[in-house]
Amino acid sequence: MDEIQHKFVNVGALKLHIAEIGTGPNVVVFLHGFPEIWYSWRHQIIAVAGAGFRAIAPDYRGYGLS
């Protein structure tokens, strides 16, 4: 999981955390449910990136590092 990059995205006044992996031209966004965080998708985003996609898993506002 060392290849997963953690970034922050400013959306208006909000600072949201995202976990990102892969560099493909197509993007898959993984959205978690209550009360989970990006970590719930850790195995899936690695597999999707291995298939040639860019995978992004954000933390919702108020959860994880967001």
C-alpha positions as CSV (number, residue, x, y, z in Angstrom):
1,M,0.0,0.0,0.0
2,D,3.0,2.3,-0.1
3,E,2.1,3.2,-3.7
4,I,-1.1,4.9,-2.6
5,Q,-0.7,8.6,-2.6
6,H,-2.5,10.8,-0.1
7,K,-3.5,14.3,-1.2
8,F,-5.8,17.1,-0.1
9,V,-8.2,18.9,-2.4
10,N,-9.7,22.3,-1.6
11,V,-13.4,22.5,-2.4
12,G,-14.6,26.0,-1.5
13,A,-13.9,26.3,2.3
14,L,-13.5,22.5,2.7
15,K,-10.2,20.6,2.7
16,L,-10.9,17.0,1.6
17,H,-8.5,14.1,1.8
18,I,-8.2,11.6,-1.1
19,A,-6.3,8.4,-1.6
20,E,-5.1,8.0,-5.2
21,I,-3.3,5.3,-7.2
22,G,-2.7,4.7,-10.9
23,T,-2.1,6.8,-13.9
24,G,-4.5,5.6,-16.6
25,P,-6.6,7.9,-18.7
26,N,-9.8,6.5,-17.1
27,V,-10.8,7.2,-13.5
28,V,-12.7,5.0,-11.1
29,V,-14.0,6.8,-8.0
30,F,-14.7,4.7,-4.9
31,L,-17.3,6.2,-2.4
32,H,-17.6,4.7,1.1
33,G,-20.6,4.5,3.3
34,F,-21.2,5.6,6.9
35,P,-19.0,5.5,9.0
36,E,-16.1,4.2,6.9
37,I,-13.2,6.0,5.3
38,W,-11.1,5.5,2.1
39,Y,-9.3,2.6,3.8
40,S,-12.4,0.4,3.2
41,W,-11.4,0.3,-0.5
42,R,-7.6,-0.3,-0.1
43,H,-7.6,-3.7,-1.8
44,Q,-9.9,-2.7,-4.6
45,I,-8.1,0.5,-5.6
46,I,-4.8,-1.4,-5.9
47,A,-6.4,-4.0,-8.1
48,V,-8.1,-1.4,-10.3
49,A,-4.9,0.6,-10.7
50,G,-3.2,-2.7,-11.6
51,A,-5.7,-3.1,-14.4
52,G,-4.6,0.3,-15.9
53,F,-7.1,2.7,-14.3
54,R,-6.6,5.7,-12.0
55,A,-8.4,5.0,-8.7
56,I,-9.5,7.7,-6.3
57,A,-11.1,7.1,-2.9
58,P,-12.1,10.3,-1.0
59,D,-12.9,10.7,2.7
60,Y,-16.3,12.4,3.1
61,R,-16.5,15.6,4.9
62,G,-16.1,14.9,8.6
63,Y,-14.6,11.5,8.2
64,G,-11.0,10.3,8.2
65,L,-8.7,13.2,7.4
66,S,-11.3,15.4,5.7
